[in-house]
Amino acid sequence: MLMINIDLVPGGFQPLRRTIASMRISNTTDLADVSDYRIEVMESRSALTGLPARSASCEVLRHGRNQSVWALVARAAAAALKADYTEL
């Protein structure tokens, strides 16, 4: 499983650091050369965008594991942008 946390650090001031989103990427096909993944995402409420705290699940299918991890993260982020979110 890959776990990605997005932290906001206002002005680089660490005491104000807070997690504003997270993503979990889980391989569902026993680490096959071409694998499928379950993606779970959560976002905190945003005063800037007006979006509430929310979560969603989606999938990345038929991803070649011989690529950079960033290729998988990019596909997961693209899937998350299209996901149906539920307000928390």
C-alpha positions in Angstrom: 0.0 0.0 0.0 1.1 3.5 -0.8 0.0 6.3 1.6 0.3 9.9 0.5 -0.4 12.8 2.8 -0.7 16.4 1.6 0.4 18.8 4.3 0.0 22.5 4.2 2.8 24.5 5.9 1.8 28.2 5.8 4.9 30.3 5.1 7.0 27.3 5.8 6.2 27.6 9.5 6.2 24.0 10.8 4.1 24.7 14.0 1.1 25.5 11.7 1.5 22.4 9.5 -1.7 20.4 9.0 -2.8 17.6 6.7 -5.3 18.8 4.2 -5.7 15.6 2.1 -4.6 11.9 2.0 -4.6 9.1 -0.5 -4.2 5.3 0.0 -3.4 3.2 -3.1 -3.8 -0.6 -2.6 -2.9 -3.2 -5.1 -5.8 -5.6 -5.6 -4.2 -8.1 -7.9 -1.4 -9.8 -5.9 1.4 -7.6 -7.4 0.9 -8.8 -11.0 3.0 -7.2 -13.6 -0.1 -5.4 -14.8 -2.1 -4.6 -11.7 -5.4 -3.0 -10.5 -5.5 -0.6 -7.6 -8.1 0.6 -5.2 -7.8 4.3 -4.4 -9.2 5.9 -1.2 -9.0 9.7 -0.8 -10.0 12.2 1.9 -9.9 16.0 1.9 -10.4 18.3 4.8 -12.8 21.2 4.6 -11.4 24.1 2.5 -12.4 27.7 3.2 -10.5 28.7 0.0 -12.6 26.4 -2.3 -15.7 26.2 -0.2 -15.7 22.4 -0.4 -16.7 20.4 2.7 -14.6 17.6 4.2 -15.2 14.7 1.9 -14.0 11.2 0.9 -14.2 9.0 -2.2 -13.1 5.6 -3.5 -12.1 4.8 -7.1 -9.9 2.5 -9.1 -6.9 2.4 -11.4 -7.1 -0.6 -13.7 -4.4 -2.3 -15.8 -1.4 -0.3 -14.6 2.0 -1.6 -15.6 4.1 -1.9 -12.4 7.4 -1.5 -14.3 6.8 2.3 -14.4 7.8 5.0 -11.9 5.7 5.3 -8.8 4.8 8.8 -10.1 3.0 7.3 -13.0 0.7 5.4 -10.6 0.3 8.5 -8.4 -0.7 10.5 -11.5 -3.3 8.0 -12.6 -4.6 7.8 -9.0 -4.9 11.6 -8.8 -6.7 11.7 -12.2 -9.2 9.0 -11.0 -9.7 10.9 -7.8 -10.6 14.0 -9.7 -13.4 12.1 -11.4 -14.6 10.2 -8.3 -18.0 10.6 -6.6 -17.4 12.2 -3.2 -19.3 11.8 0.0 -19.4 14.6 2.5 -18.0 13.7 5.9 
